[in-house]
Amino acid sequence: MRMGTTEVMTEDDYMDAEEPPSMDSLPVIGNLPAMSDSPFEFSERLPESRGVVRVRLAPIDLPMMLSDLYYVNGPEAIRQVLVDDHASYRKPDFTKQMFADLAPNGLFVAEGDQWRRIREVVQPAFRARSVQRYADAMVTETVRRIGEWDDGEPLAIADEARAITSAILGRALFSSDFTAIADSLRSVVDAMGAKLDIPAGAVPMWVPTRTNRRFERDVREFERVAADLVRKRRRVGADERPNDLLSALIAATENGSLSPTELRDQLFISLLAGHETTSLALTFACFHLAAHSERCERLYAEIDALDGDPSIGTLGEVPASEYIAKEALRLYPPSIEVARESTDDVELQGYRIPEGAGMILPVYSVHRDERWWDEPESFRPERWEEEDVPNHEYAYFPFGGGPRACIGNRFATLELRLVLATIARRYRLDLAPGQSADLDLRMTPTPAPAEPIGLIARER
Ligand code: HEM
């Protein structure tokens, strides 16, 4: 048994710890309807606690798991789960099930020795020095795409963001042109969203429903695309290969560190995790540029003072790009929550959590919690400059934390900053007529705008 700061805990310590406060369950059906209908409002109704609340999914205790979930919504408790006591928590079964038909050996869900081995293979492509090498591709691919924008014409910004981020992913990590791959990538992400839609998506894969058939078809097509990337790269001699993620993965299969199945699953995870999250983050950041242009003036002033497009060498002179990116990730974090499961009976902030408990760390609502943030609902990039930000590190965790933190954190942050600065050098963004400055979100695996966001780019 474990307790805070990884001390071993006795049976008595565990029994002495308090029960966390409970969220009142609704008669008969527990909290499940409230959680799935409106997860955002739901987390705002949670009772006061030291950051841990037991949420009853069923009105009575069931002998099996998942009659309860624990909401971990205080920064201290979040740090305890992700960092201090990370060894007492693992990725939960419901996350693993999500990836079971897609990439069961992917870094995102792997555990223990397998996770360590794969992380070692993948890590070099995401180190600070490697990521800096990708900066030119990030700017070039953005310039290419936004060069096609028509002055004053409406833009479907989510499509633009997807095109830009998939082109960057292709160039940076795979040294490849992803134009032809983008559609397949999109289909798999959509099919995965449909699989998460309850009840249609919950039907086991061996039942040939429409959703399952579509999922299978899209995954097969994506598999072909991934295999093609590998085949082409293998034809290049080991010394001639570009220094990128794809070469690192292939080299690891050649020296026996990765099996062919693990290679396939890492390709899937890098393409999916690296694409959908960054394109959403960019969509939301562009939306903020348009909806709150008065708060983004500094970006235009800083970029105008540069001699040419931003680069890794000059980005330091455009700090507003960092503040806007951070604030966009605060208000609309593409990973709306991080999930864990306790591996043992554990103590968390003086509360007792039984072995096998499902835990939700609700990124979205912690980022908007007025206990940690002034004017939490307002887009105020300047808060990052004024350091008017919470003094607790884990009141902000768009990339998770601890050993399982996002491997693409640096990549995604640099990309967001460079793309925003490159856009701002050429265009001002406005809301298209009829586009509201208030966004409705829809829950897919990630929080997506319920309606396409319409913007207008005006040449500067
Ligand atoms: C704005 C963009 C991104 C956001 C918000 C984001 C968010 C996250 C979060 C919250 C986690 C932790 C999940 C957990 O602890 O359960 C994570 C893990 C991960 N992310 Fe990202 N991510 C982004 C971009 C990327 C990119 C660009 C890549 C790769 C190309 C990537 C690949 C991964 C992988 C492989 C993991 C699993 C790491 C591990 O468990 O060792 N992500 N991401």
Boltz pocket constraint, residues with backbone or C-beta under 6 A from the ligand:
constraints:
  - pocket:
      binder: B
      contacts: [[A, 107], [A, 108], [A, 109], [A, 110], [A, 119], [A, 269], [A, 270], [A, 271], [A, 273], [A, 274], [A, 275], [A, 277], [A, 278], [A, 281], [A, 333], [A, 334], [A, 335], [A, 337], [A, 338], [A, 339], [A, 397], [A, 398], [A, 399], [A, 400], [A, 401], [A, 403], [A, 404], [A, 405], [A, 406], [A, 407], [A, 408], [A, 409], [A, 411], [A, 412]]
      max_distance: 6.0
